[in-house]
């Protein structure tokens, strides 16, 4: 028997705005409101407003919260300062990636772990299973938060119209408590679009009030509501991985080119250490496939799972592909054999329904904002 999708606190509002809704990781979410291309360009040039309430918040508290998280995750959480955030991962004992996460340090002994929507229960179960022996508590706070995001170059000006929080002092990968449009919020600055922006964790009862206030404050700046479709093309242009595409349990962080998040130097053991050390050595001596960018020479769009080919042989696989509104060409991320991973490598193509379409190998990301 199928389960009805979960609804965010803004569901009725999205429908009143004419959003096209889609089932995503068990949630009914807005895919687009009008044109996904217009929404994409709005974030690149002005600002977009997103409902991200499907993300999974897990609170970890207690005297040994930092030590526990450093054991349960691959990063060194003990070095995260108060009010700062860190990108990290949780892996299996064999080093396979369970999820990529952002961990916020909210207080001396309080942390918030934000998991991807489709993996939130898996991450919660893994953390709960690993906390034994630590003076720490893992709490499911998914129903305690709605999450809104304002992304784009105009986002600081829009936010300054609705809060007196010190946004100038809020660095990238940091968070601070504040009041936004009269609503208590955790204001974060991480982003998943390649642009500057802010994430606002608020009580679900306050979500609609905040959305309307941001819409009003953003109107002079060209802010429009944005759905998950443009979020995907934005993150793809920015070379940011998506779980289930660039990250899976079949890959270690080193396979994904993200070995930098693994901190072997931290005190004590951590889950997956032995397997990850072996993966790090393999990546040094005989790297497997590497994640690269591909830009089409033609107009046909590659999709996840399409083979990457060279010299008549399969040398890799597309993990994400879409038309790039910013570049005006189809783009893709793909894992390819190391021998074909150097930017500028000739003779690489994507097998699109039997035709080998020519693609250029480039370094990621495809797009970087001007600071």
BELNORDA-V850751 format. One record per residue. PSI is psi in whole degrees, -180 to 180 (NA if undefined). NEAR is the number of other C-alpha atoms within 8 Angstrom. D_LAST is the distance of its C-alpha to the last C-alpha in Angstrom with 2 decimals. Layout:
BEGIN
psi=PSI near=NEAR d_last=D_LAST
psi=PSI near=NEAR d_last=D_LAST
END
This chain:
BEGIN
psi=127 near=2 d_last=50.19
psi=146 near=3 d_last=46.61
psi=138 near=4 d_last=44.74
psi=140 near=5 d_last=43.24
psi=151 near=8 d_last=39.43
psi=151 near=7 d_last=37.92
psi=139 near=9 d_last=36.51
psi=169 near=11 d_last=33.57
psi=-15 near=11 d_last=34.23
psi=13 near=10 d_last=32.56
psi=-50 near=10 d_last=34.77
psi=-37 near=7 d_last=36.90
psi=-45 near=8 d_last=33.94
psi=-44 near=10 d_last=32.33
psi=-36 near=10 d_last=35.71
psi=-24 near=7 d_last=36.18
psi=2 near=7 d_last=32.93
psi=22 near=8 d_last=34.41
psi=143 near=12 d_last=32.24
psi=119 near=9 d_last=33.42
psi=153 near=10 d_last=33.99
psi=151 near=9 d_last=34.20
psi=118 near=9 d_last=35.49
psi=115 near=7 d_last=32.70
psi=38 near=6 d_last=33.71
psi=6 near=9 d_last=36.60
psi=146 near=12 d_last=34.72
psi=113 near=13 d_last=34.99
psi=151 near=13 d_last=31.39
psi=124 near=13 d_last=29.94
psi=-45 near=11 d_last=29.09
psi=161 near=15 d_last=28.07
psi=-38 near=13 d_last=29.06
psi=-97 near=8 d_last=29.34
psi=122 near=7 d_last=27.30
psi=-29 near=12 d_last=25.00
psi=-44 near=8 d_last=23.26
psi=-39 near=8 d_last=22.69
psi=-42 near=16 d_last=21.45
psi=-50 near=14 d_last=18.96
psi=-33 near=11 d_last=17.65
psi=-43 near=14 d_last=17.61
psi=-38 near=13 d_last=15.17
psi=-32 near=10 d_last=12.86
psi=-24 near=9 d_last=13.24
psi=-94 near=14 d_last=14.67
psi=150 near=18 d_last=15.85
psi=152 near=14 d_last=18.50
psi=125 near=13 d_last=20.99
psi=146 near=10 d_last=22.47
psi=115 near=9 d_last=25.62
psi=31 near=9 d_last=25.27
psi=-4 near=10 d_last=28.50
psi=-13 near=8 d_last=29.88
psi=155 near=12 d_last=27.95
psi=117 near=12 d_last=30.30
psi=129 near=13 d_last=30.15
psi=124 near=14 d_last=32.42
psi=136 near=12 d_last=33.03
psi=123 near=13 d_last=34.31
psi=163 near=12 d_last=36.08
psi=162 near=10 d_last=38.54
psi=-30 near=8 d_last=39.06
psi=26 near=11 d_last=38.27
psi=-44 near=16 d_last=35.39
psi=-44 near=10 d_last=32.92
psi=-39 near=10 d_last=35.55
psi=-47 near=11 d_last=36.37
psi=-33 near=9 d_last=32.83
psi=-29 near=14 d_last=32.40
psi=-41 near=11 d_last=35.65
psi=-26 near=12 d_last=34.89
psi=171 near=13 d_last=31.33
psi=-16 near=17 d_last=29.94
psi=169 near=10 d_last=27.42
psi=91 near=10 d_last=28.35
psi=-22 near=10 d_last=28.15
psi=-22 near=7 d_last=30.00
psi=5 near=5 d_last=26.92
psi=121 near=10 d_last=24.77
psi=160 near=7 d_last=24.58
psi=131 near=8 d_last=25.68
psi=3 near=11 d_last=23.05
psi=167 near=12 d_last=20.89
psi=159 near=13 d_last=20.67
psi=136 near=10 d_last=21.05
psi=131 near=9 d_last=20.92
psi=-172 near=13 d_last=24.38
psi=158 near=13 d_last=27.35
psi=133 near=13 d_last=31.03
psi=165 near=16 d_last=33.37
psi=173 near=11 d_last=37.07
psi=-30 near=9 d_last=39.43
psi=6 near=8 d_last=39.10
psi=-7 near=15 d_last=35.33
psi=141 near=13 d_last=34.64
psi=121 near=16 d_last=31.60
psi=-39 near=13 d_last=32.81
psi=156 near=14 d_last=29.39
psi=145 near=12 d_last=25.81
psi=160 near=12 d_last=25.13
psi=130 near=11 d_last=22.94
psi=123 near=12 d_last=24.91
psi=135 near=13 d_last=24.31
psi=111 near=14 d_last=26.31
psi=-21 near=13 d_last=27.74
psi=-173 near=8 d_last=30.30
psi=-41 near=6 d_last=32.39
psi=31 near=11 d_last=34.15
psi=130 near=12 d_last=32.34
psi=150 near=13 d_last=29.76
psi=124 near=12 d_last=28.62
psi=126 near=13 d_last=28.25
psi=117 near=11 d_last=26.62
psi=159 near=15 d_last=28.10
psi=149 near=12 d_last=27.79
psi=-47 near=9 d_last=30.33
psi=-17 near=7 d_last=32.64
psi=1 near=10 d_last=32.85
psi=-45 near=12 d_last=33.06
psi=-38 near=7 d_last=36.84
psi=-44 near=8 d_last=36.82
psi=-43 near=12 d_last=34.34
psi=-46 near=11 d_last=36.38
psi=-40 near=8 d_last=39.56
psi=-44 near=8 d_last=38.20
psi=-43 near=10 d_last=37.03
psi=-38 near=9 d_last=40.35
psi=-19 near=7 d_last=42.22
psi=-5 near=7 d_last=40.52
psi=-14 near=12 d_last=40.78
psi=134 near=6 d_last=44.47
psi=-10 near=4 d_last=45.23
psi=144 near=9 d_last=42.22
psi=74 near=8 d_last=42.52
psi=158 near=12 d_last=39.84
psi=136 near=9 d_last=39.85
psi=127 near=12 d_last=37.92
psi=132 near=7 d_last=37.74
psi=110 near=9 d_last=36.88
psi=24 near=10 d_last=34.76
psi=-34 near=9 d_last=33.80
psi=-4 near=7 d_last=35.86
psi=-11 near=7 d_last=34.53
psi=143 near=12 d_last=31.06
psi=153 near=14 d_last=29.47
psi=118 near=14 d_last=25.75
psi=149 near=14 d_last=23.55
psi=134 near=12 d_last=19.84
psi=119 near=12 d_last=17.57
psi=140 near=16 d_last=14.58
psi=165 near=15 d_last=12.12
psi=-24 near=13 d_last=9.79
psi=-1 near=11 d_last=13.01
psi=-39 near=14 d_last=13.94
psi=-40 near=10 d_last=13.37
psi=-40 near=7 d_last=15.54
psi=-46 near=12 d_last=18.04
psi=-38 near=11 d_last=18.41
psi=-21 near=10 d_last=18.95
psi=-15 near=7 d_last=21.81
psi=2 near=11 d_last=23.62
psi=151 near=10 d_last=23.14
psi=14 near=7 d_last=23.43
psi=154 near=7 d_last=21.93
psi=81 near=6 d_last=19.51
psi=-33 near=7 d_last=16.27
psi=-32 near=5 d_last=14.28
psi=-6 near=5 d_last=16.15
psi=104 near=11 d_last=15.64
psi=168 near=7 d_last=13.48
psi=137 near=6 d_last=12.34
psi=57 near=10 d_last=15.80
psi=167 near=13 d_last=17.82
psi=146 near=14 d_last=20.28
psi=148 near=10 d_last=22.43
psi=144 near=8 d_last=25.48
psi=-177 near=10 d_last=25.44
psi=128 near=11 d_last=26.95
psi=117 near=12 d_last=25.26
psi=39 near=9 d_last=27.47
psi=4 near=5 d_last=30.38
psi=129 near=9 d_last=29.88
psi=134 near=9 d_last=29.55
psi=153 near=12 d_last=26.55
psi=118 near=12 d_last=24.61
psi=117 near=12 d_last=20.98
psi=162 near=12 d_last=18.71
psi=76 near=14 d_last=15.00
psi=-70 near=10 d_last=15.13
psi=156 near=11 d_last=14.79
psi=31 near=9 d_last=16.12
psi=-11 near=9 d_last=14.34
psi=-2 near=12 d_last=11.03
psi=166 near=12 d_last=9.49
psi=155 near=11 d_last=9.17
psi=177 near=14 d_last=12.83
psi=146 near=13 d_last=16.05
psi=137 near=14 d_last=19.38
psi=109 near=11 d_last=22.56
psi=118 near=11 d_last=25.70
psi=166 near=13 d_last=28.70
psi=141 near=10 d_last=32.44
psi=-34 near=10 d_last=33.41
psi=-21 near=6 d_last=35.58
psi=-2 near=9 d_last=32.59
psi=-45 near=14 d_last=30.45
psi=-42 near=10 d_last=31.81
psi=-44 near=7 d_last=31.60
psi=-43 near=11 d_last=27.93
psi=-46 near=9 d_last=27.18
psi=-39 near=8 d_last=29.05
psi=-41 near=10 d_last=27.37
psi=-38 near=12 d_last=23.85
psi=-43 near=11 d_last=25.13
psi=-46 near=7 d_last=26.54
psi=-30 near=12 d_last=23.56
psi=-16 near=12 d_last=21.28
psi=-46 near=9 d_last=23.68
psi=-16 near=6 d_last=22.50
psi=4 near=10 d_last=18.90
psi=18 near=9 d_last=20.13
psi=138 near=13 d_last=20.05
psi=157 near=12 d_last=22.57
psi=144 near=9 d_last=24.11
psi=145 near=15 d_last=23.04
psi=-175 near=15 d_last=25.16
psi=-25 near=10 d_last=25.11
psi=-48 near=9 d_last=25.30
psi=-28 near=13 d_last=21.83
psi=-36 near=12 d_last=20.54
psi=-43 near=8 d_last=22.05
psi=-32 near=13 d_last=20.56
psi=-47 near=12 d_last=17.02
psi=-32 near=13 d_last=17.49
psi=-46 near=14 d_last=19.27
psi=-35 near=13 d_last=16.52
psi=1 near=13 d_last=14.20
psi=28 near=12 d_last=17.16
psi=134 near=9 d_last=18.06
psi=152 near=9 d_last=21.82
psi=129 near=7 d_last=24.31
psi=139 near=10 d_last=27.46
psi=-11 near=6 d_last=30.53
psi=-77 near=10 d_last=28.68
psi=-19 near=12 d_last=26.64
psi=129 near=12 d_last=28.13
psi=171 near=13 d_last=31.88
psi=-15 near=11 d_last=34.75
psi=-8 near=6 d_last=35.71
psi=145 near=12 d_last=32.60
psi=167 near=14 d_last=31.59
psi=-31 near=13 d_last=28.04
psi=-37 near=12 d_last=28.73
psi=-35 near=14 d_last=29.81
psi=3 near=12 d_last=26.55
psi=20 near=8 d_last=24.51
psi=31 near=8 d_last=23.49
psi=-21 near=10 d_last=25.99
psi=-21 near=5 d_last=23.47
psi=-13 near=11 d_last=24.03
psi=123 near=9 d_last=27.72
psi=89 near=9 d_last=28.67
psi=-23 near=5 d_last=32.12
psi=-8 near=4 d_last=32.16
psi=158 near=7 d_last=32.46
psi=142 near=4 d_last=35.89
psi=174 near=5 d_last=38.42
psi=164 near=6 d_last=38.72
psi=157 near=10 d_last=36.55
psi=125 near=11 d_last=37.28
psi=2 near=12 d_last=36.88
psi=-50 near=12 d_last=36.55
psi=-46 near=6 d_last=39.31
psi=-37 near=10 d_last=38.24
psi=-34 near=12 d_last=34.61
psi=-41 near=8 d_last=35.79
psi=-39 near=8 d_last=37.76
psi=-38 near=12 d_last=34.82
psi=-41 near=10 d_last=32.67
psi=-40 near=8 d_last=35.52
psi=-42 near=10 d_last=35.85
psi=-30 near=11 d_last=32.18
psi=-43 near=7 d_last=32.70
psi=-45 near=6 d_last=36.00
psi=76 near=6 d_last=36.33
psi=137 near=10 d_last=33.12
psi=-151 near=9 d_last=33.95
psi=149 near=10 d_last=31.89
psi=149 near=14 d_last=28.15
psi=125 near=11 d_last=25.44
psi=169 near=13 d_last=23.95
psi=146 near=15 d_last=22.30
psi=132 near=12 d_last=24.66
psi=129 near=12 d_last=24.11
psi=143 near=14 d_last=27.27
psi=-20 near=9 d_last=29.02
psi=-152 near=8 d_last=31.04
psi=-8 near=7 d_last=30.67
psi=138 near=8 d_last=32.23
psi=127 near=10 d_last=30.13
psi=153 near=14 d_last=30.56
psi=163 near=11 d_last=31.09
psi=134 near=10 d_last=31.26
psi=-14 near=7 d_last=34.36
psi=139 near=11 d_last=34.73
psi=142 near=12 d_last=35.84
psi=135 near=15 d_last=33.81
psi=156 near=14 d_last=36.36
psi=140 near=10 d_last=37.03
psi=34 near=5 d_last=40.42
psi=6 near=5 d_last=42.09
psi=153 near=6 d_last=41.10
psi=123 near=8 d_last=38.80
psi=3 near=11 d_last=36.05
psi=-169 near=12 d_last=33.82
psi=137 near=12 d_last=32.87
psi=135 near=16 d_last=30.12
psi=-33 near=13 d_last=28.65
psi=141 near=13 d_last=26.44
psi=148 near=14 d_last=26.38
psi=161 near=11 d_last=25.53
psi=136 near=10 d_last=24.77
psi=110 near=11 d_last=21.03
psi=-32 near=10 d_last=20.42
psi=-44 near=5 d_last=17.14
psi=-20 near=5 d_last=18.83
psi=19 near=7 d_last=22.21
psi=157 near=12 d_last=24.03
psi=142 near=15 d_last=25.38
psi=164 near=15 d_last=23.51
psi=155 near=15 d_last=24.69
psi=144 near=15 d_last=24.27
psi=149 near=16 d_last=27.50
psi=123 near=12 d_last=29.30
psi=157 near=14 d_last=31.07
psi=141 near=11 d_last=33.46
psi=-31 near=10 d_last=31.81
psi=-17 near=5 d_last=33.55
psi=12 near=9 d_last=31.58
psi=-13 near=12 d_last=28.12
psi=135 near=10 d_last=26.79
psi=136 near=8 d_last=24.25
psi=-3 near=7 d_last=26.37
psi=131 near=10 d_last=29.57
psi=158 near=6 d_last=32.13
psi=18 near=8 d_last=34.56
psi=139 near=13 d_last=32.72
psi=174 near=12 d_last=33.37
psi=131 near=14 d_last=33.51
psi=103 near=12 d_last=36.94
psi=98 near=11 d_last=36.67
psi=48 near=4 d_last=40.15
psi=-11 near=5 d_last=41.96
psi=131 near=7 d_last=40.00
psi=100 near=9 d_last=37.76
psi=132 near=12 d_last=34.68
psi=137 near=11 d_last=32.68
psi=150 near=12 d_last=29.15
psi=131 near=14 d_last=26.69
psi=127 near=15 d_last=25.49
psi=161 near=12 d_last=21.76
psi=148 near=9 d_last=19.52
psi=150 near=8 d_last=17.58
psi=168 near=10 d_last=15.19
psi=-29 near=11 d_last=15.82
psi=135 near=8 d_last=12.41
psi=131 near=7 d_last=8.84
psi=153 near=6 d_last=6.17
psi=127 near=3 d_last=3.81
psi=NA near=2 d_last=0.00
END
